[in-house]
């Protein structure tokens, strides 16, 4: 699938991008792996850590279409992970979110079509489902653009999306903050927005599997959603920093009590696979869904009426012991 391919990751110095790049280099004989990002320091640090002849670095911003055109030349696969993501920051800086997450995604689409890229995958978020904050709204726009970009490429470039929840161990996450408290690097207090709050959680390994499954099975226009576990935030705190004092501060602007990965409306044109949900394009006739997705549909099951996949009604929960095994295995 990736053998002898040239792969480019936008936002390649971010948490997902840098870890996925390392995974690819260790497990696949890619022809070339290009890291596209605007952070020269992180690119230098990454080059020192990985030190692989197949690795290339492109300084640039997804807001800059000509730079993307140059970067995508002779690229086979693009993983679009570049985005502005901090919810409170983007509520205060809405124009910047739109420039990167929406206009930047359009630039990725245009450059990929013009340069003849074979496959492009958007890394999306659960916040794109019934969004209430600007971050989620911009990612919903990016998803819509990626799905319907297939009508512009006439099948020559395939565009698909993956959508998942919080990544355990990603930079700037609540888990990273709790680990700093645990190690004594931060204040000995936890601020809780609401004790009822639940979230979806996914490991880097699960995220990699999802992207690779998508690359292997995508036909263009679909959204792949993993069946991942939920956890209450209070249980997360108890697992990592038991006994630490807590202060309830209330839900912040743009924050949900619970998250959704698959809405009821999407469920009407989605199916269930063994490890994933597959959201099919709504315009079935235009996308020729029955024929285009016949292989995936043959191994799928229909979803129950009014089905949705929510963090608070999920049937699969992450236990404190599970979390400790995943997060603290390298912290002992």
Buried (B, 14 or more C-beta within 10 A) or exposed (E): EBEEBBBBBBBBBBBBBBBBBBBBBEEBEBEBBBBBBBBEEBBEEBBEEBEBEBBBBBEBBBBBBEBBBEBBEEBBBBBBBBBBBEBEEBBEBEEBBBBBBBBBBBBBBBBBBBBBBBBBBBBBBBBBBBBEBBBBBBBBBBBBBBBBBBBEBEEEBBBBBBBBBBBBBBEEBBBBBBBEBBEEEEEEEBEBBBEEBBBBBBBBEBBBBBBBBBBEBBBBBBBBBBBBBBBBBBBBBBBBBEEBEBEEEEEEEBBBEBBBBBBBEBBBBBBBBEEBBBBBBBBEEEBBBEEBBEEBBEEBEEBEEEBBBBBBEBEEBBEBEBBEEBBEEEEE
